[in-house]
Amino acid sequence: MDHSMRVRGAFAGDAGAMAEIHTRARSAYYAAAGAAGEASADPAAREERQAAWARAIASPGMTALCAVAGNGQVVGVLAMGPPKDADLDASRYRQLFQIHVDPDVWGRGAGGALHQAFTDHLVAGGYTGGVLEAWEANVRARRFYAERGWQEDGERRPGPRAADYVRMRLRLGG
């Protein structure tokens, strides 16, 4: 792990960099699964991702974080908030909506630092667990989460290329 990696809250001015990391990471994992056509990097899609990150940063119900390398460059991003599924109690769970890391720094600790910030948030808030959705074909992400204690809970929804999004949960206790 890069010990100079730190995690901080996202600022409004980070939305562009966050969208770029999101686009690059998304393109890499879709391409790795043979679905490069699903990873649109066209300007309209990038602008929508930037607007979505700006909304997450500005929303009082959401938390957006950045992993920052020792040189000050944003290399990873995270969004979390109340769960979107009605079967999950928002007083007990938080949803990890996104973690994206610049593919140029995969394996250097940014994802782990962001995940640790998420679990620290759960503990500090008194939540009993987390929930997320991972694209079934994104083997790298599913392995990352499984190594940190996440387990599929049986819920699924359709995703691109006939690969579902699978819901995973992290249980902290009671």
C-alpha positions in Angstrom: 0.0 0.0 0.0 1.2 3.5 -0.8 1.5 5.0 2.7 1.3 8.5 1.2 -2.3 7.8 0.0 -4.9 9.7 1.9 -8.7 10.0 1.7 -10.5 13.3 2.0 -13.9 14.7 1.4 -14.6 15.7 -2.2 -14.9 19.4 -3.1 -17.1 20.9 -5.9 -14.0 21.5 -8.0 -13.2 17.7 -7.9 -16.2 16.7 -10.0 -14.3 16.8 -13.3 -11.4 14.7 -12.0 -13.9 12.3 -10.4 -15.8 11.9 -13.7 -12.5 11.2 -15.5 -11.4 8.5 -13.1 -15.0 7.0 -13.2 -14.8 6.9 -17.0 -11.3 5.4 -17.2 -12.1 2.8 -14.5 -15.4 1.9 -16.1 -13.8 1.6 -19.5 -11.1 -0.7 -18.1 -13.4 -3.1 -16.3 -15.9 -3.3 -19.2 -13.1 -4.0 -21.6 -11.7 -6.7 -19.3 -15.1 -8.4 -19.5 -15.3 -8.2 -23.3 -17.9 -5.4 -23.2 -15.9 -2.4 -24.5 -18.9 -1.0 -26.3 -20.6 -0.5 -22.9 -17.9 1.9 -21.7 -18.9 5.1 -23.5 -16.4 7.8 -23.1 -18.2 10.2 -25.4 -18.4 13.8 -24.3 -22.1 13.7 -23.4 -21.6 10.6 -21.2 -18.6 12.2 -19.5 -20.6 15.4 -18.9 -23.4 13.4 -17.3 -20.9 11.6 -15.0 -19.4 14.9 -14.0 -22.9 16.3 -13.2 -23.7 13.1 -11.2 -20.5 13.5 -9.2 -21.3 17.2 -8.6 -24.8 16.2 -7.3 -23.3 13.6 -5.0 -20.8 16.2 -3.6 -23.6 18.7 -3.1 -26.2 16.4 -1.6 -26.5 16.5 2.1 -27.6 12.8 2.1 -24.6 11.6 0.2 -20.9 11.4 1.0 -18.3 11.7 -1.7 -14.6 11.0 -1.0 -11.4 11.2 -3.0 -8.2 9.1 -2.6 -5.3 11.4 -3.1 -1.7 10.3 -3.9 1.3 11.9 -2.3 1.7 14.3 -5.2 -1.8 15.7 -4.6 -3.4 14.0 -7.6 -6.9 12.5 -7.1 -6.6 8.8 -8.0 -9.8 7.3 -6.6 -13.3 8.2 -5.8 -16.2 7.0 -3.7 -19.9 7.8 -3.3 -22.0 6.5 -0.4 -25.4 7.2 1.1 -28.7 5.7 2.3 -29.6 2.5 0.6 -31.9 2.7 -2.5 -33.7 -0.6 -2.0 -36.9 -0.5 0.1 -36.0 -3.8 1.8 -33.0 -2.2 3.5 -33.4 -0.1 6.7 -31.5 3.2 6.3 -31.0 3.4 10.0 -28.9 0.2 9.8 -27.3 0.2 6.4 -25.4 2.5 4.1 -24.9 1.9 0.4 -21.5 2.0 -1.3 -22.7 3.3 -4.6 -19.3 3.6 -6.3 -15.6 3.1 -5.8 -13.5 3.9 -8.9 -9.7 4.0 -9.0 -7.6 5.2 -11.9 -6.4 2.0 -13.7 -2.9 3.4 -13.7 -2.7 3.0 -9.9 -4.7 -0.2 -9.5 -3.1 -2.4 -6.8 -1.4 0.6 -5.0 -3.9 1.0 -2.1 -6.4 3.7 -3.3 -9.3 1.2 -3.4 -8.4 -0.2 0.0 -8.1 3.2 1.5 -11.5 4.2 0.1 -13.0 1.0 1.4 -11.6 1.5 4.8 -13.1 5.0 4.8 -16.5 3.5 4.0 -16.2 0.9 6.9 -15.0 3.6 9.3 -18.1 5.6 8.3 -20.3 2.6 9.1 -18.7 2.1 12.5 -18.8 5.8 13.4 -22.5 6.1 12.4 -23.5 3.0 14.3 -24.6 1.2 11.2 -24.7 -2.6 11.2 -23.7 -3.1 7.6 -23.2 -2.0 4.1 -24.7 -2.9 0.8 -23.5 -2.5 -2.8 -24.1 -3.7 -6.3 -21.3 -5.1 -8.5 -21.6 -6.0 -12.1 -21.4 -9.8 -12.3 -18.8 -9.7 -15.1 -16.5 -7.4 -13.1 -14.5 -10.2 -11.5 -11.8 -7.9 -10.2 -14.3 -5.8 -8.2 -16.2 -8.8 -6.9 -13.0 -10.4 -5.7 -11.9 -7.1 -4.0 -15.2 -6.9 -2.1 -15.2 -10.6 -1.2 -11.7 -10.3 0.2 -13.1 -7.6 2.6 -16.0 -9.7 3.8 -18.8 -8.8 1.4 -21.1 -11.6 0.4 -23.8 -11.8 -2.3 -27.2 -11.8 -0.8 -29.2 -13.3 -3.7 -30.7 -10.0 -5.0 -29.9 -9.3 -8.7 -31.0 -6.9 -11.5 -30.3 -7.0 -15.2 -27.1 -5.5 -16.4 -25.3 -5.1 -19.7 -24.2 -8.1 -21.8 -26.5 -10.5 -20.1 -24.5 -10.1 -16.9 -26.5 -9.1 -13.9 -25.7 -6.6 -11.1 -25.4 -8.7 -7.9 -26.1 -7.2 -4.5 -23.6 -7.8 -1.8 -23.7 -7.1 1.9 -21.1 -6.4 4.5 -22.2 -7.2 8.0 -20.5 -5.5 10.9 -22.6 -7.2 13.7 -25.8 -7.0 15.7 
